[in-house]
Amino acid sequence: MRLKKKKPKTLHITEADFMLANRRAARLEEIAEHGRPVSFRKALHKSKKLYDRKRFKGLEAED
């Protein structure tokens, strides 16, 4: 009895795979260029001395 040979699977690259690969390549390139990952989301320090209506609303609700 002869065994059937399996056909090699063809490589299907989806759009999602392509996007992930591009993001990964861009990140690795960025790390190579700067020596570390660069973060874009930096929260600024919010001064407590400045008037902030939202903060005062929260304090009033607690009382």
N, C-alpha and C positions, 0 to 999 in steps of 0.2 A: 504494500500500500504506500502510495506516494503522499508526502505531506505538501500541503499547499503553501506556497511562499506568500508572506504578507507583503502587500504593497507599502512602500514607504509613505508616511504621512506627508502631505503637502503643507507647507508653511503658510498659514493665513494670518496676515497682520491686519488687525482691526484699527479703526480710527482712534479708539481709546488707547490701544497699545502704542500707537505712533505718538500720541500726545504724552503719555507717560515717559517714553524713551526720550522725547525732546526735552521735557522738564528735567529729567535726570541728567542728561548731557549738559544742559545749561547750568545746573547747580554744580556739577563737578568742575565745569570750566570756571565758574565764579570762585569756587574754593581754591582752584589752582592759581587764579589771578590775584586774589586778595589774601590767601593764606588761611582763611577761615570763612565760614558762612556769613553772609551779609543779611541782616534782618531789616526789613522795610517797615515793620510796624513798631514804632517807638512811641510809647505813650508819654506825653509831656507831663511834667509835674504841675499839678493844679494847686495854686496857692489857696490856703484856707482864709487868708485875709481878704480876698476878693469876695464881693457880694455874689451869692449864688442862690437864686430863688428855689431851685429844686432841692438843694440841701436843706434849706429852712423848712420847706414843706414836709420833708421827711422827719425833721425834728419835732414839728408841731403834731404830727400824727402819733408819735410815741408818747407825748404828754397827754 
